[in-house]
Each structure stands twice: as structure tokens, then as C-alpha cells.
């Protein structure tokens, strides 16, 4: 039996429903309590395998937790309490690379997180977790092969720059991040990767290109970024993400 915990957000609020719509799949909702607050989760059972899905924004019909307010410790605690063999982060990103246009998915190789806010489970006693290799190489390769078979090609060496939001970045910020080595930009993977690393769990991350980064839209560098359009684009990639989950389970 394989057990995977999935942390997802923009465009993926219906990801659990998507997985549960398949024949013979069962799903149930529950709550995981933590000292940082409760976390709503959905447990999807596929044959003998189990997938715990956490919407990191804890979205409901009335509100959506903005990225700078997300309590990542509660989410990662909930994921770890499931005792998964692997944690999968699904992240909506703005792309700076021509080979990762909106609508395509790449695999994350590393994180560039220069945000000032620290994230740790250890406030009382210093524990220094190693982050030399944040992401599991075998799981990353599995996702890359699954994506390549569908997309025809896959960017599997992506560096994600962590920004805190909730605003999108400026073109100058994107230029600076690219000079530092970033390929895409997002608002949630930095804290998740730190906390998953502290828990010692294998981690893999997918970068769902939902928009061109600010100033990078081909032929229209002044094009604005609209979150509703970003969310809608991310939602079109649920099936692709589902294929990656299937590949990881197998």
C-alpha cells in the first residue's frame, strides 16, 4: 500500500473531487488538529493506496487564506501525521522560461527562498535541517517521465523563487530573481520545503505554469496578471497532475 500526502492550492481546489470521480475510488473528509490550528483534509482511497489531499489555503465557499497568512506548520504537520512515503507539493507559478509556457507542468529541482520570515517546528531548541537536496530524485524522475509522455517535453530542472505575496511581482523583481538563478516564481513552496525537510520526509514538487511572470509575456511585456485567469489556467492542469500521482503510486 502506497501513501502520498498532497499539498495543493491555486486551481486545485477540486483536485480531490477529480481523483475521487474515478470508478472504484472512495473519498472522505476529516479534520487534523494541531497546535497551529485545524486542517481540513480529504482522504482518497484508490485500491490499496491512499492519498491525503490538503488545500493549503483551506478554501471554502466564502474565503481563501492568502499566501502570506497560510499556517504552513499546521499543513505540514497534518501531512506528516499521515505517515506518508512521500509528500507532493503542487505549486502554481509564474514562468520565466520559454520551454514552460502557461498550461504546462515542470518538475522542481531546487528552491531560492530569500524571504525574511523564518519557518520551523523548532522555536525552543535549534535544529538545523540539511537542505542540500530538498527533493527526492526518484520521485522527481518519475514525475518527469509521466509529464514527458503527455506533454512531449518537460522542464525538470526548475528553480523556484519564493516570494511572499499576496501581490504579484514587478518586472524588475522578476529580472533580479532570474539573475539569481530562478526559472519560475511562486508564493508557497519555500516554507513547505523547509518544514517537510525538518520532518525528514521525501518531497517532490511540481511547478504548474499558470501565467508568464511579470514583464515576460511574449510580445506583450506590459500585460497584466489577473488572479482569476491564473486560477482558471491552473485548473486545466488537474488531469496532468493526476497522472503524476498515478505514476508515483505505481
NUKOLZA-963712 format. One record per residue (C-alpha): residue in one letter; x, y, z. Coordinates in nm, 4 decimals, decimal comma. Layout:
<rs>
 aa       c1       c2       c3
  a        X        Y        Z
...
</rs>
This chain:
<rs>
 aa       c1       c2       c3
  x   0,0000   0,0000   0,0000
  x   0,1373   0,3403  -0,1015
  x   0,0619   0,6568   0,0948
  x   0,1134   1,0042  -0,0531
  x   0,0319   1,3397   0,1066
  x  -0,0505   1,6174  -0,1405
  x  -0,0282   1,9896  -0,0660
  x  -0,2048   2,1954  -0,3321
  x  -0,3541   2,5385  -0,3861
  x  -0,4383   2,7677  -0,6774
  x  -0,6557   2,5936  -0,9353
  x  -0,6536   2,2675  -0,7400
  x  -0,9461   2,3205  -0,5010
  x  -1,1329   2,0480  -0,6914
  x  -0,8331   1,8132  -0,7189
  x  -0,9672   1,5752  -0,4558
  x  -1,3015   1,5610  -0,6375
  x  -1,1174   1,4973  -0,9638
  x  -0,9354   1,1976  -0,8199
  x  -1,2472   1,0694  -0,6444
  x  -1,4519   1,0797  -0,9665
  x  -1,2807   0,7665  -1,0998
  x  -1,4597   0,4347  -1,0743
  x  -1,3912   0,2405  -0,7566
  x  -1,2338   0,5348  -0,5743
  x  -1,3570   0,6340  -0,2290
  x  -1,3118   0,9708  -0,0586
  x  -1,3821   1,1058   0,2881
  x  -1,3250   1,4429   0,4518
  x  -1,1926   1,4959   0,8021
  x  -1,0005   1,7409   1,0182
  x  -0,6494   1,7123   1,1578
  x  -0,5914   1,9174   1,4728
  x  -0,2569   2,0769   1,5501
  x  -0,1179   2,3359   1,7874
  x  -0,1207   2,5763   1,4916
  x  -0,4874   2,5228   1,4134
  x  -0,7154   2,2681   1,2458
  x  -0,6515   2,1465   0,8921
  x  -0,9331   2,0170   0,6693
  x  -0,8166   1,7194   0,4622
  x  -0,9598   1,4717   0,2136
  x  -0,8542   1,1081   0,2161
  x  -0,8816   0,9406  -0,1247
  x  -0,8518   0,5611  -0,1402
  x  -0,7534   0,4000  -0,4711
  x  -0,7497   0,0210  -0,4371
  x  -0,4930  -0,0348  -0,1608
  x  -0,3329   0,3080  -0,1977
  x  -0,4189   0,6229  -0,0032
  x  -0,3773   0,9906  -0,0939
  x  -0,4209   1,2621   0,1682
  x  -0,5048   1,5917  -0,0017
  x  -0,4620   1,9240   0,1747
  x  -0,5724   2,2525   0,0216
  x  -0,3037   2,4752   0,1709
  x  -0,5362   2,7771   0,1521
  x  -0,8172   2,5987   0,3424
  x  -1,0577   2,7402   0,0853
  x  -1,4310   2,7350   0,1360
  x  -1,7196   2,8946  -0,0479
  x  -1,6699   3,2319   0,1202
  x  -1,2983   3,2845   0,1664
  x  -0,9487   3,1764   0,0726
  x  -0,6479   3,2175   0,3012
  x  -0,3979   3,4475   0,1245
  x  -0,0456   3,3078   0,0794
  x   0,1221   3,5324   0,3385
  x  -0,1230   3,4148   0,6082
  x  -0,1044   3,0386   0,5434
  x  -0,0014   2,8463   0,8545
  x   0,2387   2,6100   0,6821
  x   0,3299   2,4351   1,0079
  x  -0,0288   2,3172   1,0515
  x  -0,0441   2,1913   0,6927
  x   0,2874   2,0067   0,7032
  x   0,2049   1,8660   1,0472
  x  -0,1197   1,7272   0,9024
  x   0,0694   1,5785   0,6084
  x   0,3323   1,4217   0,8358
  x   0,0689   1,2770   1,0724
  x  -0,0500   1,0653   0,7789
  x   0,2936   0,8960   0,7834
  x   0,3286   0,9182   0,4058
  x   0,6033   0,7655   0,1996
  x   0,6159   1,0894   0,0006
  x   0,4911   1,4472   0,0154
  x   0,3895   1,6063  -0,3163
  x   0,3668   1,9852  -0,3418
  x   0,1660   2,1210  -0,6339
  x   0,2510   2,4867  -0,6954
  x   0,1099   2,7446  -0,9322
  x   0,3988   2,9526  -1,0657
  x   0,4786   3,2385  -1,2977
  x   0,7197   3,1272  -1,5686
  x   1,0346   3,2995  -1,6907
  x   1,1238   3,0170  -1,9327
  x   1,0127   2,9788  -2,2914
  x   1,0005   2,5995  -2,2526
  x   0,7471   2,6282  -1,9679
  x   0,4538   2,8240  -2,1145
  x   0,1257   2,8599  -1,9254
  x  -0,0613   2,5309  -1,9251
  x   0,2486   2,3138  -1,8896
  x   0,3985   2,1484  -1,5813
  x   0,7628   2,1151  -1,4830
  x   0,9485   1,9416  -1,2015
  x   1,1242   2,1413  -0,9316
  x   1,4939   2,0798  -0,8682
  x   1,5592   2,3430  -0,6011
  x   1,4246   2,6483  -0,4193
  x   1,5570   3,0025  -0,3960
  x   1,3950   3,1278  -0,0753
  x   1,5207   3,4631   0,0475
  x   1,2004   3,5580   0,2304
  x   1,2647   3,7158   0,5693
  x   1,0090   3,5193   0,7706
  x   1,1542   3,2016   0,9264
  x   0,9583   2,8756   0,9183
  x   1,0468   2,5995   1,1629
  x   0,8953   2,3500   1,4037
  x   1,1818   2,4181   1,6465
  x   1,1494   2,7533   1,8213
  x   1,2750   2,6325   2,1602
  x   1,5762   2,4217   2,0628
  x   1,7822   2,4827   1,7489
  x   1,7612   2,2000   1,4972
  x   1,9468   2,2657   1,1720
  x   1,7942   2,0533   0,8953
  x   2,0066   1,9815   0,5888
  x   1,8665   2,1201   0,2623
  x   2,1395   2,0166   0,0186
  x   1,8906   1,8005  -0,1720
  x   1,5398   1,9217  -0,0955
  x   1,3602   1,6957  -0,3414
  x   1,3587   1,3205  -0,3894
  x   1,5406   1,2312  -0,7110
  x   1,3489   0,9103  -0,7852
  x   1,0077   1,0711  -0,7344
  x   1,1143   1,3714  -0,9431
  x   1,2290   1,1430  -1,2252
  x   0,9011   0,9504  -1,2087
  x   0,7008   1,2707  -1,2480
  x   0,9266   1,3941  -1,5292
  x   0,8747   1,0737  -1,7275
  x   0,4965   1,0868  -1,6791
  x   0,4831   1,4501  -1,7922
  x   0,7139   1,3962  -2,0889
  x   0,4928   1,1140  -2,2139
  x   0,1939   1,3506  -2,2219
  x   0,3453   1,6916  -2,2961
  x   0,6204   1,5740  -2,5283
  x   0,8827   1,7552  -2,3250
  x   0,9297   1,8608  -1,9638
  x   1,1425   2,1144  -1,7798
  x   1,2773   1,9032  -1,4951
  x   1,5474   2,1320  -1,3557
  x   1,3368   2,4223  -1,2322
  x   1,4497   2,6617  -0,9609
  x   1,1524   2,8171  -0,7816
  x   1,1949   3,1641  -0,6333
  x   0,9903   3,2107  -0,3163
  x   0,8010   3,5379  -0,2846
  x   0,5512   3,6056  -0,0072
  x   0,2679   3,7756  -0,1983
  x  -0,0167   3,8386  -0,1915
  x   0,0689   4,0789  -0,4731
  x   0,2295   3,9525  -0,7909
  x   0,5878   4,0590  -0,8571
  x   0,7129   4,3557  -1,0583
  x   0,9121   4,3106  -1,3815
  x   1,2238   4,4409  -1,2055
  x   1,1833   4,1855  -0,9285
  x   1,1484   3,9110  -1,1883
  x   1,4641   4,0340  -1,3648
  x   1,6545   4,0237  -1,0358
  x   1,5271   3,6763  -0,9457
  x   1,6282   3,5431  -1,2850
  x   1,9790   3,6858  -1,2431
  x   1,9939   3,4963  -0,9130
  x   1,9144   3,1742  -1,0964
  x   1,5361   3,1382  -1,0710
  x   1,3257   2,9918  -1,3515
  x   0,9798   3,0397  -1,2016
  x   0,8272   3,2296  -0,9125
  x   0,5704   3,1223  -0,6541
  x   0,4405   3,2064  -0,3067
  x   0,4269   2,8807  -0,1078
  x   0,6960   2,6217  -0,1827
  x   0,9721   2,7834   0,0231
  x   0,8068   2,7331   0,3645
  x   0,6726   2,3894   0,2686
  x   1,0126   2,2631   0,1588
  x   1,1721   2,3851   0,4823
  x   0,9138   2,2198   0,7054
  x   0,8906   1,8945   0,5092
  x   1,2692   1,8795   0,5323
  x   1,2544   1,9220   0,9102
  x   1,0151   1,6280   0,9276
  x   1,2587   1,4174   0,7242
  x   1,0006   1,3188   0,4619
  x   1,0784   1,2558   0,0939
  x   0,9462   1,5517  -0,1042
  x   0,8679   1,6163  -0,4706
  x   0,7303   1,9376  -0,6203
  x   0,5505   2,0174  -0,9439
  x   0,5539   2,3669  -1,0925
  x   0,2287   2,4348  -1,2757
  x   0,2902   2,7260  -1,5118
  x  -0,0234   2,9345  -1,4695
  x   0,0998   3,2603  -1,6197
  x   0,4029   3,4336  -1,7587
  x   0,5936   3,6166  -1,4859
  x   0,5567   3,9943  -1,4838
  x   0,7089   4,1502  -1,7931
  x   0,7638   3,8139  -1,9625
  x   0,4503   3,7712  -2,1740
  x   0,5779   3,7163  -2,5319
  x   0,5008   4,0167  -2,7486
  x   0,3288   4,1973  -2,4626
  x   0,5690   4,2755  -2,1763
  x   0,3177   4,5151  -2,0196
  x   0,0442   4,2504  -1,9966
  x  -0,1178   4,2461  -1,6537
  x  -0,1593   3,9344  -1,4405
  x  -0,5133   3,8527  -1,3301
  x  -0,5573   3,6009  -1,0479
  x  -0,8883   3,4694  -1,1808
  x  -0,7178   3,3893  -1,5111
  x  -0,4256   3,2333  -1,3226
  x  -0,6637   3,0150  -1,1201
  x  -0,8514   2,9096  -1,4328
  x  -0,5280   2,8163  -1,6119
  x  -0,4035   2,6169  -1,3121
  x  -0,7320   2,4268  -1,3024
  x  -0,6742   2,2992  -1,6563
  x  -0,3726   2,1043  -1,5296
  x  -0,5576   1,8885  -1,2751
  x  -0,5611   1,5888  -1,5074
  x  -0,1871   1,6155  -1,5728
  x  -0,1190   1,6339  -1,2001
  x  -0,3444   1,3307  -1,1541
  x  -0,1307   1,1341  -1,3979
  x   0,1772   1,2200  -1,1930
  x   0,0045   1,0949  -0,8777
  x  -0,0822   0,7686  -1,0551
  x   0,2782   0,7281  -1,1666
  x   0,4049   0,7894  -0,8133
  x   0,1629   0,5354  -0,6678
  x   0,2731   0,2713  -0,9156
</rs>
